[in-house]
Amino acid sequence: MENSVLKEKLHHLVDSADTKLLEILYSVASEFHQTADDLTPEQLAELKRRLDLFDAGKMFFSTWDEMISKIENE
């Protein structure tokens, strides 16, 4: 769904929402927005570095069990 359609649907939902739903939506939106604001410039730079690696296919992942095994074998 396009961004503009989502915004329009959300506006209609908010316009007809009761207080409880508005409080829930506000809480979710403020937490989502607050998370990005809480990062320091250094953390943002590290996040960008890691996202760039991920986007380039150069970031590799392991399961928890694989990591434990690797640590135990060192």
PDB file of N, CA, C and O in Angstrom:
ATOM      1  N   MET A   1       0.841  -1.175   0.000  1.00  0.00           N
ATOM      2  CA  MET A   1       0.000   0.000   0.000  1.00  0.00           C
ATOM      3  C   MET A   1       0.890   1.243   0.000  1.00  0.00           C
ATOM      4  O   MET A   1       1.892   1.303   0.712  1.00  0.00           O
ATOM      5  N   GLU A   2       0.520   2.202  -0.786  1.00  0.00           N
ATOM      6  CA  GLU A   2       1.319   3.426  -0.894  1.00  0.00           C
ATOM      7  C   GLU A   2       1.256   4.254   0.382  1.00  0.00           C
ATOM      8  O   GLU A   2       0.286   4.193   1.137  1.00  0.00           O
ATOM      9  N   ASN A   3       2.301   5.020   0.601  1.00  0.00           N
ATOM     10  CA  ASN A   3       2.408   5.858   1.784  1.00  0.00           C
ATOM     11  C   ASN A   3       1.220   6.824   1.891  1.00  0.00           C
ATOM     12  O   ASN A   3       0.664   7.003   2.974  1.00  0.00           O
ATOM     13  N   SER A   4       0.840   7.433   0.792  1.00  0.00           N
ATOM     14  CA  SER A   4      -0.258   8.403   0.822  1.00  0.00           C
ATOM     15  C   SER A   4      -1.579   7.732   1.194  1.00  0.00           C
ATOM     16  O   SER A   4      -2.399   8.323   1.897  1.00  0.00           O
ATOM     17  N   VAL A   5      -1.786   6.509   0.729  1.00  0.00           N
ATOM     18  CA  VAL A   5      -3.008   5.769   1.060  1.00  0.00           C
ATOM     19  C   VAL A   5      -3.011   5.410   2.543  1.00  0.00           C
ATOM     20  O   VAL A   5      -4.038   5.526   3.211  1.00  0.00           O
ATOM     21  N   LEU A   6      -1.867   4.976   3.054  1.00  0.00           N
ATOM     22  CA  LEU A   6      -1.758   4.655   4.475  1.00  0.00           C
ATOM     23  C   LEU A   6      -2.043   5.870   5.343  1.00  0.00           C
ATOM     24  O   LEU A   6      -2.751   5.774   6.346  1.00  0.00           O
ATOM     25  N   LYS A   7      -1.493   7.003   4.959  1.00  0.00           N
ATOM     26  CA  LYS A   7      -1.732   8.233   5.720  1.00  0.00           C
ATOM     27  C   LYS A   7      -3.208   8.596   5.726  1.00  0.00           C
ATOM     28  O   LYS A   7      -3.755   8.967   6.765  1.00  0.00           O
ATOM     29  N   GLU A   8      -3.848   8.490   4.577  1.00  0.00           N
ATOM     30  CA  GLU A   8      -5.264   8.826   4.483  1.00  0.00           C
ATOM     31  C   GLU A   8      -6.102   7.895   5.362  1.00  0.00           C
ATOM     32  O   GLU A   8      -6.991   8.348   6.083  1.00  0.00           O
ATOM     33  N   LYS A   9      -5.814   6.599   5.298  1.00  0.00           N
ATOM     34  CA  LYS A   9      -6.549   5.631   6.118  1.00  0.00           C
ATOM     35  C   LYS A   9      -6.313   5.887   7.605  1.00  0.00           C
ATOM     36  O   LYS A   9      -7.237   5.785   8.413  1.00  0.00           O
ATOM     37  N   LEU A  10      -5.079   6.217   7.957  1.00  0.00           N
ATOM     38  CA  LEU A  10      -4.759   6.500   9.355  1.00  0.00           C
ATOM     39  C   LEU A  10      -5.480   7.752   9.837  1.00  0.00           C
ATOM     40  O   LEU A  10      -5.967   7.791  10.967  1.00  0.00           O
ATOM     41  N   HIS A  11      -5.550   8.776   8.991  1.00  0.00           N
ATOM     42  CA  HIS A  11      -6.278   9.997   9.352  1.00  0.00           C
ATOM     43  C   HIS A  11      -7.745   9.691   9.627  1.00  0.00           C
ATOM     44  O   HIS A  11      -8.318  10.192  10.594  1.00  0.00           O
ATOM     45  N   HIS A  12      -8.349   8.866   8.774  1.00  0.00           N
ATOM     46  CA  HIS A  12      -9.759   8.505   8.983  1.00  0.00           C
ATOM     47  C   HIS A  12      -9.924   7.718  10.286  1.00  0.00           C
ATOM     48  O   HIS A  12     -10.878   7.934  11.032  1.00  0.00           O
ATOM     49  N   LEU A  13      -9.007   6.824  10.546  1.00  0.00           N
ATOM     50  CA  LEU A  13      -9.054   6.037  11.777  1.00  0.00           C
ATOM     51  C   LEU A  13      -8.933   6.934  13.004  1.00  0.00           C
ATOM     52  O   LEU A  13      -9.696   6.792  13.960  1.00  0.00           O
ATOM     53  N   VAL A  14      -7.979   7.852  12.976  1.00  0.00           N
ATOM     54  CA  VAL A  14      -7.768   8.755  14.106  1.00  0.00           C
ATOM     55  C   VAL A  14      -8.976   9.665  14.311  1.00  0.00           C
ATOM     56  O   VAL A  14      -9.376   9.920  15.447  1.00  0.00           O
ATOM     57  N   ASP A  15      -9.551  10.151  13.228  1.00  0.00           N
ATOM     58  CA  ASP A  15     -10.700  11.050  13.333  1.00  0.00           C
ATOM     59  C   ASP A  15     -11.887  10.397  14.037  1.00  0.00           C
ATOM     60  O   ASP A  15     -12.673  11.082  14.692  1.00  0.00           O
ATOM     61  N   SER A  16     -12.019   9.089  13.906  1.00  0.00           N
ATOM     62  CA  SER A  16     -13.178   8.416  14.499  1.00  0.00           C
ATOM     63  C   SER A  16     -12.813   7.562  15.719  1.00  0.00           C
ATOM     64  O   SER A  16     -13.660   6.831  16.233  1.00  0.00           O
ATOM     65  N   ALA A  17     -11.579   7.646  16.181  1.00  0.00           N
ATOM     66  CA  ALA A  17     -11.115   6.793  17.276  1.00  0.00           C
ATOM     67  C   ALA A  17     -11.590   7.284  18.631  1.00  0.00           C
ATOM     68  O   ALA A  17     -11.813   8.476  18.843  1.00  0.00           O
ATOM     69  N   ASP A  18     -11.738   6.323  19.550  1.00  0.00           N
ATOM     70  CA  ASP A  18     -12.053   6.692  20.930  1.00  0.00           C
ATOM     71  C   ASP A  18     -10.754   7.020  21.670  1.00  0.00           C
ATOM     72  O   ASP A  18      -9.662   6.838  21.133  1.00  0.00           O
ATOM     73  N   THR A  19     -10.883   7.495  22.882  1.00  0.00           N
ATOM     74  CA  THR A  19      -9.731   7.950  23.665  1.00  0.00           C
ATOM     75  C   THR A  19      -8.705   6.835  23.868  1.00  0.00           C
ATOM     76  O   THR A  19      -7.503   7.078  23.753  1.00  0.00           O
ATOM     77  N   LYS A  20      -9.156   5.630  24.163  1.00  0.00           N
ATOM     78  CA  LYS A  20      -8.246   4.520  24.435  1.00  0.00           C
ATOM     79  C   LYS A  20      -7.376   4.217  23.205  1.00  0.00           C
ATOM     80  O   LYS A  20      -6.164   4.040  23.330  1.00  0.00           O
ATOM     81  N   LEU A  21      -7.991   4.158  22.033  1.00  0.00           N
ATOM     82  CA  LEU A  21      -7.222   3.892  20.815  1.00  0.00           C
ATOM     83  C   LEU A  21      -6.250   5.032  20.536  1.00  0.00           C
ATOM     84  O   LEU A  21      -5.114   4.787  20.130  1.00  0.00           O
ATOM     85  N   LEU A  22      -6.678   6.263  20.745  1.00  0.00           N
ATOM     86  CA  LEU A  22      -5.779   7.402  20.536  1.00  0.00           C
ATOM     87  C   LEU A  22      -4.572   7.332  21.467  1.00  0.00           C
ATOM     88  O   LEU A  22      -3.450   7.631  21.060  1.00  0.00           O
ATOM     89  N   GLU A  23      -4.807   6.934  22.722  1.00  0.00           N
ATOM     90  CA  GLU A  23      -3.695   6.797  23.670  1.00  0.00           C
ATOM     91  C   GLU A  23      -2.722   5.713  23.215  1.00  0.00           C
ATOM     92  O   GLU A  23      -1.508   5.889  23.314  1.00  0.00           O
ATOM     93  N   ILE A  24      -3.246   4.599  22.720  1.00  0.00           N
ATOM     94  CA  ILE A  24      -2.397   3.504  22.241  1.00  0.00           C
ATOM     95  C   ILE A  24      -1.587   3.956  21.029  1.00  0.00           C
ATOM     96  O   ILE A  24      -0.377   3.737  20.973  1.00  0.00           O
ATOM     97  N   LEU A  25      -2.247   4.584  20.066  1.00  0.00           N
ATOM     98  CA  LEU A  25      -1.552   5.058  18.872  1.00  0.00           C
ATOM     99  C   LEU A  25      -0.472   6.070  19.223  1.00  0.00           C
ATOM    100  O   LEU A  25       0.631   6.028  18.680  1.00  0.00           O
ATOM    101  N   TYR A  26      -0.799   6.982  20.139  1.00  0.00           N
ATOM    102  CA  TYR A  26       0.176   7.989  20.553  1.00  0.00           C
ATOM    103  C   TYR A  26       1.379   7.336  21.225  1.00  0.00           C
ATOM    104  O   TYR A  26       2.522   7.712  20.967  1.00  0.00           O
ATOM    105  N   SER A  27       1.120   6.368  22.079  1.00  0.00           N
ATOM    106  CA  SER A  27       2.199   5.680  22.788  1.00  0.00           C
ATOM    107  C   SER A  27       3.130   4.964  21.806  1.00  0.00           C
ATOM    108  O   SER A  27       4.352   5.066  21.916  1.00  0.00           O
ATOM    109  N   VAL A  28       2.558   4.253  20.865  1.00  0.00           N
ATOM    110  CA  VAL A  28       3.368   3.536  19.869  1.00  0.00           C
ATOM    111  C   VAL A  28       4.165   4.520  19.019  1.00  0.00           C
ATOM    112  O   VAL A  28       5.361   4.331  18.800  1.00  0.00           O
ATOM    113  N   ALA A  29       3.511   5.556  18.547  1.00  0.00           N
ATOM    114  CA  ALA A  29       4.189   6.532  17.682  1.00  0.00           C
ATOM    115  C   ALA A  29       5.295   7.263  18.423  1.00  0.00           C
ATOM    116  O   ALA A  29       6.367   7.493  17.864  1.00  0.00           O
ATOM    117  N   SER A  30       5.049   7.630  19.671  1.00  0.00           N
ATOM    118  CA  SER A  30       6.077   8.368  20.409  1.00  0.00           C
ATOM    119  C   SER A  30       7.257   7.471  20.753  1.00  0.00           C
ATOM    120  O   SER A  30       8.396   7.937  20.738  1.00  0.00           O
ATOM    121  N   GLU A  31       7.021   6.198  21.064  1.00  0.00           N
ATOM    122  CA  GLU A  31       8.121   5.263  21.323  1.00  0.00           C
ATOM    123  C   GLU A  31       8.944   5.040  20.055  1.00  0.00           C
ATOM    124  O   GLU A  31      10.174   5.000  20.110  1.00  0.00           O
ATOM    125  N   PHE A  32       8.275   4.898  18.927  1.00  0.00           N
ATOM    126  CA  PHE A  32       8.958   4.686  17.659  1.00  0.00           C
ATOM    127  C   PHE A  32       9.837   5.883  17.326  1.00  0.00           C
ATOM    128  O   PHE A  32      10.985   5.721  16.914  1.00  0.00           O
ATOM    129  N   HIS A  33       9.305   7.065  17.503  1.00  0.00           N
ATOM    130  CA  HIS A  33      10.051   8.287  17.196  1.00  0.00           C
ATOM    131  C   HIS A  33      11.160   8.522  18.212  1.00  0.00           C
ATOM    132  O   HIS A  33      12.256   8.950  17.849  1.00  0.00           O
ATOM    133  N   GLN A  34      10.885   8.248  19.465  1.00  0.00           N
ATOM    134  CA  GLN A  34      11.842   8.505  20.537  1.00  0.00           C
ATOM    135  C   GLN A  34      13.082   7.632  20.401  1.00  0.00           C
ATOM    136  O   GLN A  34      14.181   8.082  20.726  1.00  0.00           O
ATOM    137  N   THR A  35      12.941   6.420  19.940  1.00  0.00           N
ATOM    138  CA  THR A  35      14.070   5.496  19.829  1.00  0.00           C
ATOM    139  C   THR A  35      15.179   6.079  18.962  1.00  0.00           C
ATOM    140  O   THR A  35      16.351   6.008  19.332  1.00  0.00           O
ATOM    141  N   ALA A  36      14.831   6.648  17.825  1.00  0.00           N
ATOM    142  CA  ALA A  36      15.841   7.215  16.939  1.00  0.00           C
ATOM    143  C   ALA A  36      16.489   8.450  17.558  1.00  0.00           C
ATOM    144  O   ALA A  36      17.675   8.701  17.343  1.00  0.00           O
ATOM    145  N   ASP A  37      15.724   9.215  18.318  1.00  0.00           N
ATOM    146  CA  ASP A  37      16.256  10.429  18.932  1.00  0.00           C
ATOM    147  C   ASP A  37      17.204  10.139  20.085  1.00  0.00           C
ATOM    148  O   ASP A  37      18.022  10.985  20.446  1.00  0.00           O
ATOM    149  N   ASP A  38      17.103   8.962  20.658  1.00  0.00           N
ATOM    150  CA  ASP A  38      17.913   8.616  21.817  1.00  0.00           C
ATOM    151  C   ASP A  38      19.335   8.174  21.444  1.00  0.00           C
ATOM    152  O   ASP A  38      20.175   8.005  22.328  1.00  0.00           O
ATOM    153  N   LEU A  39      19.606   7.990  20.178  1.00  0.00           N
ATOM    154  CA  LEU A  39      20.933   7.542  19.765  1.00  0.00           C
ATOM    155  C   LEU A  39      21.896   8.725  19.707  1.00  0.00           C
ATOM    156  O   LEU A  39      21.547   9.815  19.253  1.00  0.00           O
ATOM    157  N   THR A  40      23.104   8.480  20.175  1.00  0.00           N
ATOM    158  CA  THR A  40      24.147   9.503  20.092  1.00  0.00           C
ATOM    159  C   THR A  40      24.659   9.565  18.656  1.00  0.00           C
ATOM    160  O   THR A  40      24.396   8.650  17.875  1.00  0.00           O
ATOM    161  N   PRO A  41      25.375  10.613  18.293  1.00  0.00           N
ATOM    162  CA  PRO A  41      25.957  10.670  16.945  1.00  0.00           C
ATOM    163  C   PRO A  41      26.866   9.465  16.652  1.00  0.00           C
ATOM    164  O   PRO A  41      26.896   8.962  15.529  1.00  0.00           O
ATOM    165  N   GLU A  42      27.603   9.009  17.673  1.00  0.00           N
ATOM    166  CA  GLU A  42      28.471   7.844  17.484  1.00  0.00           C
ATOM    167  C   GLU A  42      27.650   6.585  17.218  1.00  0.00           C
ATOM    168  O   GLU A  42      28.011   5.772  16.367  1.00  0.00           O
ATOM    169  N   GLN A  43      26.550   6.426  17.945  1.00  0.00           N
ATOM    170  CA  GLN A  43      25.690   5.268  17.738  1.00  0.00           C
ATOM    171  C   GLN A  43      25.035   5.306  16.363  1.00  0.00           C
ATOM    172  O   GLN A  43      24.919   4.277  15.697  1.00  0.00           O
ATOM    173  N   LEU A  44      24.608   6.493  15.937  1.00  0.00           N
ATOM    174  CA  LEU A  44      24.023   6.632  14.606  1.00  0.00           C
ATOM    175  C   LEU A  44      25.033   6.282  13.523  1.00  0.00           C
ATOM    176  O   LEU A  44      24.685   5.643  12.531  1.00  0.00           O
ATOM    177  N   ALA A  45      26.288   6.700  13.709  1.00  0.00           N
ATOM    178  CA  ALA A  45      27.340   6.381  12.736  1.00  0.00           C
ATOM    179  C   ALA A  45      27.574   4.874  12.685  1.00  0.00           C
ATOM    180  O   ALA A  45      27.736   4.308  11.604  1.00  0.00           O
ATOM    181  N   GLU A  46      27.592   4.223  13.846  1.00  0.00           N
ATOM    182  CA  GLU A  46      27.789   2.774  13.888  1.00  0.00           C
ATOM    183  C   GLU A  46      26.603   2.042  13.264  1.00  0.00           C
ATOM    184  O   GLU A  46      26.781   1.054  12.552  1.00  0.00           O
ATOM    185  N   LEU A  47      25.411   2.525  13.533  1.00  0.00           N
ATOM    186  CA  LEU A  47      24.222   1.934  12.919  1.00  0.00           C
ATOM    187  C   LEU A  47      24.281   2.056  11.406  1.00  0.00           C
ATOM    188  O   LEU A  47      23.997   1.093  10.693  1.00  0.00           O
ATOM    189  N   LYS A  48      24.647   3.231  10.909  1.00  0.00           N
ATOM    190  CA  LYS A  48      24.770   3.431   9.462  1.00  0.00           C
ATOM    191  C   LYS A  48      25.820   2.501   8.879  1.00  0.00           C
ATOM    192  O   LYS A  48      25.604   1.905   7.824  1.00  0.00           O
ATOM    193  N   ARG A  49      26.965   2.369   9.560  1.00  0.00           N
ATOM    194  CA  ARG A  49      28.030   1.489   9.083  1.00  0.00           C
ATOM    195  C   ARG A  49      27.514   0.049   8.958  1.00  0.00           C
ATOM    196  O   ARG A  49      27.752  -0.621   7.953  1.00  0.00           O
ATOM    197  N   ARG A  50      26.811  -0.409   9.986  1.00  0.00           N
ATOM    198  CA  ARG A  50      26.305  -1.781   9.969  1.00  0.00           C
ATOM    199  C   ARG A  50      25.210  -1.977   8.922  1.00  0.00           C
ATOM    200  O   ARG A  50      25.160  -3.016   8.263  1.00  0.00           O
ATOM    201  N   LEU A  51      24.335  -0.983   8.768  1.00  0.00           N
ATOM    202  CA  LEU A  51      23.298  -1.086   7.741  1.00  0.00           C
ATOM    203  C   LEU A  51      23.899  -1.095   6.342  1.00  0.00           C
ATOM    204  O   LEU A  51      23.413  -1.801   5.458  1.00  0.00           O
ATOM    205  N   ASP A  52      24.956  -0.311   6.138  1.00  0.00           N
ATOM    206  CA  ASP A  52      25.642  -0.318   4.845  1.00  0.00           C
ATOM    207  C   ASP A  52      26.240  -1.698   4.556  1.00  0.00           C
ATOM    208  O   ASP A  52      26.153  -2.193   3.433  1.00  0.00           O
ATOM    209  N   LEU A  53      26.846  -2.314   5.573  1.00  0.00           N
ATOM    210  CA  LEU A  53      27.386  -3.667   5.411  1.00  0.00           C
ATOM    211  C   LEU A  53      26.269  -4.655   5.088  1.00  0.00           C
ATOM    212  O   LEU A  53      26.416  -5.501   4.206  1.00  0.00           O
ATOM    213  N   PHE A  54      25.163  -4.546   5.800  1.00  0.00           N
ATOM    214  CA  PHE A  54      24.030  -5.434   5.568  1.00  0.00           C
ATOM    215  C   PHE A  54      23.503  -5.267   4.147  1.00  0.00           C
ATOM    216  O   PHE A  54      23.283  -6.251   3.441  1.00  0.00           O
ATOM    217  N   ASP A  55      23.300  -4.010   3.729  1.00  0.00           N
ATOM    218  CA  ASP A  55      22.783  -3.735   2.387  1.00  0.00           C
ATOM    219  C   ASP A  55      23.722  -4.245   1.300  1.00  0.00           C
ATOM    220  O   ASP A  55      23.271  -4.634   0.223  1.00  0.00           O
ATOM    221  N   ALA A  56      25.035  -4.245   1.577  1.00  0.00           N
ATOM    222  CA  ALA A  56      26.020  -4.707   0.600  1.00  0.00           C
ATOM    223  C   ALA A  56      26.189  -6.229   0.636  1.00  0.00           C
ATOM    224  O   ALA A  56      26.964  -6.784  -0.142  1.00  0.00           O
ATOM    225  N   GLY A  57      25.469  -6.902   1.536  1.00  0.00           N
ATOM    226  CA  GLY A  57      25.587  -8.358   1.645  1.00  0.00           C
ATOM    227  C   GLY A  57      26.871  -8.808   2.310  1.00  0.00           C
ATOM    228  O   GLY A  57      27.292  -9.950   2.127  1.00  0.00           O
ATOM    229  N   LYS A  58      27.502  -7.931   3.079  1.00  0.00           N
ATOM    230  CA  LYS A  58      28.781  -8.246   3.704  1.00  0.00           C
ATOM    231  C   LYS A  58      28.653  -8.507   5.207  1.00  0.00           C
ATOM    232  O   LYS A  58      29.661  -8.628   5.903  1.00  0.00           O
ATOM    233  N   MET A  59      27.429  -8.594   5.705  1.00  0.00           N
ATOM    234  CA  MET A  59      27.239  -8.868   7.125  1.00  0.00           C
ATOM    235  C   MET A  59      26.704 -10.291   7.250  1.00  0.00           C
ATOM    236  O   MET A  59      25.706 -10.653   6.628  1.00  0.00           O
ATOM    237  N   PHE A  60      27.383 -11.084   8.061  1.00  0.00           N
ATOM    238  CA  PHE A  60      27.019 -12.479   8.208  1.00  0.00           C
ATOM    239  C   PHE A  60      26.466 -12.721   9.602  1.00  0.00           C
ATOM    240  O   PHE A  60      26.903 -12.094  10.567  1.00  0.00           O
ATOM    241  N   PHE A  61      25.518 -13.617   9.705  1.00  0.00           N
ATOM    242  CA  PHE A  61      24.831 -13.876  10.962  1.00  0.00           C
ATOM    243  C   PHE A  61      25.011 -15.323  11.375  1.00  0.00           C
ATOM    244  O   PHE A  61      25.227 -16.201  10.540  1.00  0.00           O
ATOM    245  N   SER A  62      24.918 -15.559  12.673  1.00  0.00           N
ATOM    246  CA  SER A  62      24.983 -16.899  13.242  1.00  0.00           C
ATOM    247  C   SER A  62      23.859 -17.058  14.244  1.00  0.00           C
ATOM    248  O   SER A  62      23.366 -16.080  14.805  1.00  0.00           O
ATOM    249  N   THR A  63      23.458 -18.309  14.464  1.00  0.00           N
ATOM    250  CA  THR A  63      22.464 -18.563  15.491  1.00  0.00           C
ATOM    251  C   THR A  63      23.127 -18.468  16.850  1.00  0.00           C
ATOM    252  O   THR A  63      24.354 -18.448  16.946  1.00  0.00           O
ATOM    253  N   TRP A  64      22.326 -18.410  17.898  1.00  0.00           N
ATOM    254  CA  TRP A  64      22.844 -18.359  19.256  1.00  0.00           C
ATOM    255  C   TRP A  64      23.686 -19.605  19.538  1.00  0.00           C
ATOM    256  O   TRP A  64      24.768 -19.503  20.116  1.00  0.00           O
ATOM    257  N   ASP A  65      23.201 -20.767  19.140  1.00  0.00           N
ATOM    258  CA  ASP A  65      23.930 -22.014  19.369  1.00  0.00           C
ATOM    259  C   ASP A  65      25.275 -22.027  18.640  1.00  0.00           C
ATOM    260  O   ASP A  65      26.267 -22.515  19.182  1.00  0.00           O
ATOM    261  N   GLU A  66      25.314 -21.499  17.427  1.00  0.00           N
ATOM    262  CA  GLU A  66      26.576 -21.418  16.689  1.00  0.00           C
ATOM    263  C   GLU A  66      27.566 -20.512  17.411  1.00  0.00           C
ATOM    264  O   GLU A  66      28.757 -20.820  17.472  1.00  0.00           O
ATOM    265  N   MET A  67      27.090 -19.408  17.952  1.00  0.00           N
ATOM    266  CA  MET A  67      27.982 -18.494  18.671  1.00  0.00           C
ATOM    267  C   MET A  67      28.518 -19.133  19.948  1.00  0.00           C
ATOM    268  O   MET A  67      29.704 -18.999  20.248  1.00  0.00           O
ATOM    269  N   ILE A  68      27.676 -19.820  20.700  1.00  0.00           N
ATOM    270  CA  ILE A  68      28.109 -20.496  21.918  1.00  0.00           C
ATOM    271  C   ILE A  68      29.167 -21.542  21.581  1.00  0.00           C
ATOM    272  O   ILE A  68      30.181 -21.648  22.271  1.00  0.00           O
ATOM    273  N   SER A  69      28.935 -22.305  20.533  1.00  0.00           N
ATOM    274  CA  SER A  69      29.874 -23.321  20.112  1.00  0.00           C
ATOM    275  C   SER A  69      31.211 -22.709  19.715  1.00  0.00           C
ATOM    276  O   SER A  69      32.269 -23.228  20.070  1.00  0.00           O
ATOM    277  N   LYS A  70      31.157 -21.612  18.984  1.00  0.00           N
ATOM    278  CA  LYS A  70      32.373 -20.922  18.558  1.00  0.00           C
ATOM    279  C   LYS A  70      33.169 -20.415  19.773  1.00  0.00           C
ATOM    280  O   LYS A  70      34.394 -20.528  19.811  1.00  0.00           O
ATOM    281  N   ILE A  71      32.467 -19.863  20.747  1.00  0.00           N
ATOM    282  CA  ILE A  71      33.129 -19.349  21.957  1.00  0.00           C
ATOM    283  C   ILE A  71      33.744 -20.489  22.746  1.00  0.00           C
ATOM    284  O   ILE A  71      34.868 -20.366  23.233  1.00  0.00           O
ATOM    285  N   GLU A  72      33.029 -21.591  22.880  1.00  0.00           N
ATOM    286  CA  GLU A  72      33.533 -22.735  23.652  1.00  0.00           C
ATOM    287  C   GLU A  72      34.739 -23.378  22.992  1.00  0.00           C
ATOM    288  O   GLU A  72      35.578 -23.964  23.675  1.00  0.00           O
ATOM    289  N   ASN A  73      34.836 -23.277  21.677  1.00  0.00           N
ATOM    290  CA  ASN A  73      35.930 -23.907  20.948  1.00  0.00           C
ATOM    291  C   ASN A  73      37.170 -23.022  20.844  1.00  0.00           C
ATOM    292  O   ASN A  73      38.197 -23.464  20.330  1.00  0.00           O
ATOM    293  N   GLU A  74      37.094 -21.798  21.316  1.00  0.00           N
ATOM    294  CA  GLU A  74      38.246 -20.894  21.216  1.00  0.00           C
ATOM    295  C   GLU A  74      39.245 -21.148  22.316  1.00  0.00           C
ATOM    296  O   GLU A  74      40.274 -20.476  22.382  1.00  0.00           O
TER     297      GLU A  74
END
